[in-house]
Amino acid sequence: MRATTIGLTTIASLALLGCPSGSDEGEDEVGDPTSATGASATGTDASESSDTSDTSDTSDSTDASDTTTGDGDACQDGSVPNLVFEEAFDQADYGWVHAERWRITSSTLVADPFFPDARSEQTGQQLEFFGLDPTPDPELFVLQYGPGWAESNNTPVLLVHGAADPPDRAWANPGVLGPYGCGDAVCPDTGLMQVLAAADIPVFAIVFPNTQGDNFNWVEQIHAAIEVIREQTCAAQVDVIGWSKGAFAARLYGSGLRMDGGTPLGDEVRKLILMGGPNLGFDYMFRYGSGNNTSVWPPGMSHGPTAHHIQVLGGVDIDRSEYAVYETASGYYFRGQAQMLSMWIDEYPLSAFANSGLGPYAVIDSLSTYWGEDMYAGFAAKGYGIEYAVGQGSIVADMVASEVPAEIQTYLLCGQVDAQADFMLGIPNEISGPSDGIVFVDSCAAPDGIANLGEAAVLQDINHLELGWSPESMAKIVGWLGEP
């Protein structure tokens, strides 16, 4: 036994390639600053390293923001090259047993602006873990620990959440937002984290500072989290499971494609499991006209982009450019979504109808949304079209060309829903072709650019939100992790 050391457009109930918007429930507690986990993180005795001075908040967690990084040659000495440990939390909700905040000190991270209103900010226990800063710097990330992580010699797993989806709803309590927050009328209160822990697999989850962030930033943050896990477990390699936008970022990490000056890929990843990922991109937000806008534009509060920068009310154009997936004079708040865009119009023509789980209805502004206002006039909203957005920000082709190497065994887990009873309620489900309600199966299950594909599994009657917690999904994942 190891010694314990250190401590997709937002759409009605979900953000694109993410999950339902909303905040975590429950009170958050933080750990004892004299605990073994908090002390070990600093590489010194807790009495020397902990900041126990009284502050205005109620947190009594370990604060080691002045810790030096060290050379990181010996695992479990609490130091990781180019990272600084900041704070530990020895109690957490939803089954997590520990959390830590770390800072990346040598990176080329780009500015990752938060949306102008509070919908993009950290909430719940993640707000506590980020030191009560609702808009953390891109150099910061939080790592949450599952139960029993220090008692197993199995390869540890890092869980990578999707857009606007902290690890609590994604991995530990799919029902935290209530009915349909998990893609079904009845939601479980435990998830993949508990299943992996019960299978004697050390499980960890990253929390990104900006949950709609740039995917190259997410790559650097994933790498940093992996290095912390390797330090704390002495594991040579880590398995990575990404869901939705997190699957795209995890694949980007495995492909070795980086921003200028980014961290090169090494041999730190053993297996890569991509759930509901747009491996060949997606064009969902451009397919159903202006139907997605009402969940995002006021009074909606979902956190995600639209395909439009202008809303038309009573014949008057109203500037909503900050909500657009492309860059405008108002900013570029959804670059991470734009990076995943590709056109599927040749494979699957536009539909004249949409279905939000309650039956079909006619689509408004379908042609103008997809091709842009210069080609077709918009009635309820105006935008530049998908070609503009793809040309401005997509990295799908570059990612596929970079290829996930043979050294990383890769698995693809996809869903397909055909019956209305399986649709996600309240959003226009993707019905133009076989999909999980958001991502086409042909994109999710595509083997392109994957040198060592273990399996591409398509689960019938499982929608995009159910992929993370359905018994069929979890059985597949545990089985794949156990393969040699």
C-alpha positions in Angstrom: 0.0 0.0 0.0 1.3 3.4 -0.9 1.9 5.9 1.8 -0.6 8.7 1.9 0.9 11.9 0.6 -0.4 15.4 -0.1 -2.7 15.8 0.8 -22.1 22.2 -26.9 -24.5 26.7 -28.2 -25.8 26.4 -24.7 -29.1 24.8 -25.1 -32.0 24.9 -22.7 -30.7 22.6 -20.0 -27.1 22.1 -21.2 -24.1 24.0 -22.4 -22.7 22.8 -25.7 -20.6 19.7 -25.2 -21.2 20.2 -21.6 -24.1 19.7 -19.2 -27.0 21.5 -17.5 -26.2 25.0 -16.2 -26.7 25.5 -12.5 -24.8 25.5 -9.2 -23.9 22.8 -6.8 -26.0 22.3 -3.7 -24.9 21.9 -0.2 -22.5 23.5 2.2 -18.8 23.1 1.5 -16.3 22.2 4.2 -12.6 22.4 4.2 -10.0 20.4 5.9 -7.8 20.6 8.9 -4.6 22.5 8.1 -2.6 20.1 10.2 -3.7 17.0 8.3 -1.1 14.7 6.7 -2.4 15.4 3.2 -2.1 19.1 3.5 1.4 18.9 5.1 2.9 16.5 2.6 1.8 18.7 -0.2 4.4 21.3 0.9 7.2 18.8 1.4 7.6 20.1 5.0 6.0 19.7 8.3 2.5 21.1 8.6 3.5 23.3 11.5 6.0 25.0 9.3 4.1 25.3 6.1 0.5 25.9 7.0 -1.0 29.4 7.1 -3.3 29.3 10.1 -3.8 33.0 10.4 -7.3 34.2 10.9 -9.0 35.5 7.7 -12.3 37.0 6.8 -13.6 33.7 5.4 -14.3 30.5 7.3 -11.8 28.3 5.4 -9.3 26.6 7.6 -7.7 24.7 4.7 -4.0 24.3 4.2 -2.4 27.3 2.5 1.0 26.8 1.0 1.1 29.4 -1.8 4.7 30.2 -1.1 5.9 26.6 -1.7 8.8 26.2 -4.0 8.6 23.6 -6.8 11.7 21.5 -6.3 13.1 19.2 -8.9 10.3 16.6 -8.7 12.6 13.7 -9.2 11.3 11.7 -6.2 7.6 10.9 -6.1 5.7 11.8 -3.0 8.1 14.6 -2.0 5.2 17.0 -2.7 7.0 19.0 -5.5 6.2 19.0 -9.2 8.3 20.9 -11.8 6.7 24.2 -12.9 3.9 23.9 -10.4 3.2 25.5 -7.1 0.9 23.9 -4.6 -1.5 26.6 -3.1 -4.2 25.1 -0.9 -5.6 21.7 0.2 -9.2 20.9 1.3 -9.6 17.7 3.3 -13.4 17.5 3.2 -15.6 17.8 0.1 -19.2 17.0 -0.9 -20.6 14.3 -3.2 -18.1 11.6 -2.2 -14.8 13.4 -3.0 -12.3 13.0 -0.1 -9.8 15.7 -0.9 -9.1 18.7 -3.2 -6.1 20.8 -4.0 -5.5 24.0 -5.9 -2.3 24.3 -7.9 -0.7 27.1 -10.0 1.2 26.5 -13.3 4.3 28.7 -13.2 5.9 28.1 -16.7 3.3 28.0 -19.4 2.1 29.8 -22.5 -1.5 30.0 -21.4 -3.6 32.5 -23.3 -6.1 34.9 -21.8 -9.4 33.1 -21.2 -12.0 35.8 -20.6 -15.1 35.1 -18.5 -18.5 36.0 -19.8 -19.6 39.5 -18.8 -22.3 38.2 -16.4 -22.0 35.7 -13.6 -23.2 32.7 -15.5 -19.6 31.7 -16.4 -18.2 32.0 -12.9 -17.2 29.3 -10.4 -19.9 28.3 -7.9 -20.5 25.7 -5.2 -17.6 23.9 -3.7 -15.4 24.7 -6.7 -15.7 28.4 -5.7 -14.3 27.4 -2.3 -11.5 25.4 -3.9 -10.5 28.3 -6.0 -10.1 30.5 -3.0 -13.5 32.2 -3.4 -12.3 33.7 -6.7 -15.2 33.3 -9.1 -13.0 34.0 -12.1 -9.7 32.2 -11.5 -6.6 32.8 -13.5 -5.9 30.3 -16.4 -2.7 29.3 -14.5 -4.8 27.8 -11.8 -6.5 24.4 -11.7 -8.1 22.2 -9.0 -7.6 18.5 -8.6 -10.3 16.5 -6.7 -9.6 13.1 -5.2 -11.8 10.1 -5.1 -12.0 7.7 -2.1 -9.3 5.1 -1.7 -6.9 6.8 -4.1 -3.9 6.1 -1.9 -4.6 2.4 -1.2 -4.5 1.0 -4.8 -1.6 0.1 -7.0 -3.7 0.2 -10.1 -3.2 2.8 -12.8 -4.8 6.1 -11.7 -7.5 7.7 -13.8 -8.0 11.4 -14.5 -11.6 12.5 -15.3 -11.9 15.5 -17.6 -15.3 17.2 -17.5 -17.1 19.0 -20.3 -18.2 22.5 -20.8 -19.9 24.3 -17.9 -19.8 21.0 -16.1 -17.8 20.8 -12.9 -16.9 17.3 -11.7 -19.6 17.0 -9.2 -22.5 16.7 -11.7 -20.3 15.1 -14.3 -18.8 12.3 -12.2 -20.1 12.1 -8.7 -23.8 13.1 -8.5 -25.5 13.3 -11.9 -28.8 14.2 -10.2 -27.4 17.3 -8.4 -29.5 19.6 -10.7 -32.7 17.6 -10.4 -34.8 15.8 -13.0 -33.5 15.9 -16.5 -30.2 17.4 -15.3 -28.7 14.1 -16.3 -30.6 13.6 -19.5 -33.4 11.5 -18.0 -36.4 12.0 -15.8 -34.8 10.1 -13.0 -31.2 10.9 -12.1 -28.8 8.8 -9.9 -26.9 10.4 -7.0 -23.7 8.6 -7.6 -21.6 8.3 -10.8 -18.5 7.1 -12.5 -16.2 8.3 -9.7 -17.8 6.0 -7.2 -17.8 3.1 -9.6 -14.1 3.4 -10.4 -13.2 3.8 -6.7 -15.3 0.6 -5.9 -13.2 -1.2 -8.6 -10.0 -0.3 -6.7 -9.0 2.3 -9.3 -7.5 5.6 -8.0 -9.7 8.3 -9.4 -9.1 12.0 -9.7 -10.9 14.8 -11.5 -9.7 18.1 -12.8 -11.6 21.4 -12.4 -10.8 23.9 -15.1 -10.7 27.6 -14.0 -12.9 28.5 -17.0 -15.4 25.8 -17.9 -15.8 27.1 -21.4 -12.1 27.7 -21.8 -9.7 27.5 -24.7 -8.8 23.8 -25.4 -5.1 24.5 -25.7 -5.3 26.0 -22.1 -7.2 22.9 -21.1 -4.3 20.7 -22.5 -1.8 22.5 -20.4 -4.0 22.2 -17.3 -4.6 18.5 -18.0 -0.9 17.9 -18.3 -0.3 19.7 -14.9 -3.0 17.6 -13.3 -1.4 14.4 -14.6 2.0 15.4 -13.2 0.4 16.0 -9.8 -1.3 12.6 -9.9 2.0 10.9 -10.9 3.8 12.6 -8.0 1.2 11.6 -5.5 0.8 8.0 -6.6 4.2 7.2 -8.0 2.5 5.9 -11.1 4.5 5.9 -14.3 1.3 6.5 -16.4 -2.2 7.8 -16.0 -5.4 6.8 -17.8 -7.5 9.8 -19.0 -11.3 9.8 -19.5 -12.8 12.8 -21.2 -16.5 13.6 -21.7 -17.9 15.9 -24.4 -15.8 19.0 -24.7 -13.5 17.4 -22.2 -13.1 14.5 -24.6 -12.0 16.9 -27.3 -9.4 18.4 -25.0 -8.2 15.0 -23.9 -7.8 13.9 -27.5 -6.0 17.1 -28.3 -3.7 16.4 -25.4 -3.0 12.8 -26.7 -2.4 14.0 -30.2 0.5 16.2 -29.2 -0.9 19.3 -30.9 0.0 22.3 -28.8 -0.1 26.0 -28.7 3.3 27.7 -29.4 5.5 26.9 -26.5 3.1 24.3 -25.1 4.2 21.2 -23.2 5.2 18.3 -25.5 3.6 15.0 -25.2 5.6 12.3 -23.4 4.8 8.8 -22.3 2.6 9.8 -19.4 -0.7 8.5 -20.8 -1.5 4.8 -21.0 -5.2 4.8 -22.1 -7.5 7.4 -23.5 -11.3 7.0 -23.3 -13.3 9.6 -25.2 -17.0 9.8 -24.3 -19.4 11.7 -26.6 -16.4 13.5 -28.2 -16.7 15.4 -31.5 -13.6 13.7 -32.9 -14.4 15.0 -36.4 -16.1 18.2 -35.1 -19.7 19.2 -34.9 -22.1 21.8 -36.3 -25.0 21.3 -34.0 -25.4 24.9 -32.9 -25.8 26.0 -36.5 -28.4 23.4 -37.4 -31.7 24.4 -35.7 -32.1 28.1 -36.5 -32.7 30.4 -33.7 -34.2 27.7 -31.5 -31.3 27.6 -29.1 -31.1 31.3 -28.4 -33.9 31.6 -25.9 -32.0 29.6 -23.3 -28.9 31.8 -23.6 -30.1 35.3 -24.3 -31.9 37.0 -21.3 -33.9 35.9 -19.5 -32.1 32.5 -20.1 -29.0 31.8 -18.0 -27.4 28.8 -19.6 -23.7 29.2 -20.2 -22.8 28.7 -23.8 -22.6 30.3 -27.3 -25.1 30.9 -30.0 -24.7 31.0 -33.8 -25.9 34.6 -33.9 -24.7 38.1 -32.8 -28.0 39.9 -33.4 -31.4 39.3 -32.0 -34.4 40.8 -33.8 -37.3 42.0 -31.6 -40.2 43.9 -33.2 -38.1 44.5 -36.3 -35.3 46.1 -34.3 -31.8 44.6 -34.2 -30.4 44.1 -30.8 -26.7 43.5 -30.3 -26.0 40.2 -28.6 -22.5 39.8 -30.0 -20.9 38.7 -26.7 -23.0 35.5 -27.0 -21.6 34.5 -30.4 -19.4 31.5 -30.9 -17.1 33.6 -33.2 -15.0 36.6 -32.2 -16.7 40.0 -32.4 -15.9 43.4 -31.1 -17.6 42.4 -27.9 -15.0 39.7 -27.2 -14.3 36.0 -27.9 -15.8 34.2 -24.9 -16.4 30.8 -26.6 -13.1 30.1 -28.4 -13.1 26.6 -26.9 -16.4 25.9 -28.6 -15.3 27.4 -32.0 -12.2 25.1 -31.9 -14.5 22.1 -32.2 -16.6 23.2 -35.2 -16.7 21.5 -38.5 -19.3 21.3 -41.3 -21.5 18.2 -41.7 -23.9 19.7 -44.3 -22.7 17.4 -47.1 -23.4 14.3 -45.0 -26.6 15.4 -43.3 -28.8 18.1 -44.8 -30.6 20.6 -42.7 -33.9 19.6 -41.2 -37.0 21.7 -41.5 -38.0 20.5 -38.0 -36.5 20.2 -34.6 -37.5 18.1 -31.6 -37.0 19.1 -28.0 -38.2 15.9 -26.5 -41.8 17.0 -26.7 -42.4 16.5 -30.4 -41.5 18.1 -33.7 -41.8 21.8 -34.4 -40.8 24.0 -37.4 -37.4 25.6 -37.4 -37.0 29.3 -37.9 -34.0 30.9 -39.7 -32.4 27.5 -40.6 -30.7 28.6 -43.8 -29.5 32.0 -42.5 -28.2 30.5 -39.3 -26.1 27.9 -41.1 -24.9 29.9 -44.1 -25.0 33.4 -42.7 -26.9 36.6 -43.1 -25.0 37.5 -46.3 -26.6 34.6 -48.1 -30.1 34.3 -46.4 -31.9 36.9 -44.4 -32.6 36.1 -40.8 -36.1 36.7 -39.3 -35.5 36.3 -35.6 -31.7 36.4 -35.4 -28.7 37.2 -37.5 -25.3 35.7 -37.7 -22.2 35.2 -39.9 -22.7 31.5 -40.5 -20.6 28.4 -39.8 -18.0 28.9 -42.5 -17.0 32.2 -40.8 -16.8 30.5 -37.4 -14.8 27.5 -38.7 -12.4 29.7 -40.5 -11.9 31.9 -37.5 -11.2 29.2 -34.8 -11.6 25.5 -35.7 -8.7 23.2 -35.0 -10.4 19.9 -35.8 -8.4 19.2 -39.0 -5.1 20.0 -37.4 -5.9 17.8 -34.4 -6.9 14.8 -36.5 -3.8 15.2 -38.7 -1.6 15.2 -35.6 -2.8 11.7 -34.7 -3.0 10.0 -31.3 0.1 7.7 -31.3 0.1 4.0 -31.1 1.6 4.1 -27.6 -1.8 5.4 -26.3 -4.6 2.8 -26.5 -7.7 4.8 -27.4 -11.4 3.9 -26.9 -14.4 5.8 -28.2 -17.7 5.7 -26.3 -20.7 7.0 -28.1 -24.5 7.1 -27.8 -27.3 7.0 -30.3 -30.9 8.0 -29.7 -33.7 7.5 -32.2 -36.9 7.5 -30.1 -38.4 10.6 -28.6 -38.5 9.0 -25.2 -34.7 9.0 -25.2 -34.2 12.6 -26.3 -32.9 15.2 -23.9 -35.8 17.3 -22.7 -36.0 21.0 -23.5 -33.3 21.3 -26.2 -33.4 20.8 -30.0 -31.9 17.3 -30.2 -29.7 16.5 -33.2 -32.1 14.6 -35.5 -30.5 15.3 -38.9 -28.6 12.0 -38.6 -27.6 9.3 -36.1 -26.4 11.1 -33.0 -26.5 11.1 -29.2 -28.7 14.2 -29.4 -25.7 16.6 -29.8 -22.8 14.8 -31.7 -23.2 12.7 -34.8 -22.2 9.1 -34.3 -20.0 9.4 -37.4 -17.9 12.1 -35.6 -17.9 10.5 -32.2 -16.9 7.0 -33.4 -14.6 8.1 -36.2 -11.2 6.2 -36.1 -9.4 8.9 -38.2 -6.1 10.0 -36.7 -6.1 7.3 -34.0 -3.2 4.9 -34.4 -4.3 2.4 -31.7 -8.0 2.1 -31.5 -9.1 -0.4 -28.9 -12.8 -0.2 -29.6 -15.5 2.2 -30.8 -18.7 1.4 -28.9 -22.0 2.9 -29.8 -24.6 2.4 -27.1 -28.2 2.4 -28.3 -30.8 4.6 -26.5 -28.1 6.5 -24.5 -28.1 10.2 -25.0 -25.2 12.7 -24.6 -25.9 13.4 -21.0 -26.5 9.7 -20.1 -23.1 8.6 -21.4 -21.3 9.6 -18.2 -23.5 7.6 -15.8 -25.5 4.9 -17.5 -24.7 1.3 -16.3 -23.8 0.4 -19.9 -21.3 3.2 -20.1 -19.7 2.5 -16.8 -19.4 -1.3 -17.5 -17.7 -0.5 -20.8 -15.3 1.9 -19.1 -14.3 -0.4 -16.3 -13.8 -3.2 -18.8 -11.6 -1.2 -21.0 -9.5 0.0 -18.1 -8.9 -3.6 -17.0 -7.7 -4.7 -20.4 -3.9 -5.3 -20.7 
